[in-house]
Amino acid sequence: MLRPDAVILLLIYWAAIPFGVYAFGHALMQRADAFTVADKLTKPAWLGISGGATAALILFQFGGPGTFFWMAGLVAVLVYIVDVRPRLVEVQRGPRW
């Protein structure tokens, strides 16, 4: 039987991949000028970052020799979801009264 901490890490490992796919898909669907208006990196840069991060989440396993790359991919995906995505949505929605 797995220990509770191993179960939590396994859930994080499997949940990270859909988050990566979502981040890449969201970046792909946004207008290119919204990234510059939001004062973030360009759209191709975020597509590369989120695509590479998703690839790292898929290719490397947490707890193996590629743990560093997996964690870097997770951080990149979370930065997009927590920092860039809300700003892009705000910029494209316009001023809220």
N, C-alpha and C positions, 0 to 999 in steps of 0.2 A: 504494500500500500504506500502511496506517495505521501510525503510529509506535506503539511499545509503550505509551507513556504514554497515548496516545489510546485504545488498546484497553482499558486498565485503567479509564479514566474511563467509557468506554462500558459496560463490565460493571457498574460501580457504579451508573450511571444506570439500567440495566435491572433490576438486582437490588433497587433501592430501592423500586420500586413493589410487588412482592409482600410485602416487609417491612412496608410501610405498610398494605396490606390485612390482613395477619396481625395487626398491632398493633390495628387497628380491630376486627377480628373477635374478638380475644381480650378486648378491653375490653368489647365488647358481651355476651359470654357470662359475664362475672363477676358475682357478687352485688354489689349496691350497697353493702351494709354492709361488705364486705371492704376497700373503698377507705378508708373512715374508720378501720377497725381497723388497717390498715396505715400509717396516718398519712400518707396521700397525698391529693391533690385528690379531689373527688367523681367518681362515675362519669360524670355528664353532662359534667363538665369534661374528663375524659380522652377521652370520645367525641368531643367537639368538637375537642380538640387533635389526636387521631389522625386523625379524619376530615378536618379541614382540612389537616393535614400530608400525608395521602394525596392529597388534591385538588391540593395544590401540587406534589407529585411527578409527578402525571399532567399537569397543565396547563403547567408551566414546564419549560424545557429547560436543562440544565446548559451553561454557556457562552454562553447568550443573555442577553437583557435581564432575564429573571426569575431569574437565577442566585441572587440573595440569597434569594428566596422558596423556591427549590428546596432550598438548603442549610439554611434554617430548618426546612423540612419534614423533611428527613433527620435533623437533630438531634433534633427532637421525637419522631420515630418511634424513634430509637435510645435516647433517654432512657426511653421507655416500655418497650422490650424489655429494656434492661439494668438499669434501676432499679426500675420499678414492677411489671412482670410477675413477677420472682422473689419480691418481697415479697408480692404477692397469692397466689401459689402457696403460699408458706410459711404465710401466715395461714390459708388455707382447708384446708391439709393437717393442721394441728394440730401439737402438740408432737411432736418426734421423739426417741425414746429411744435 
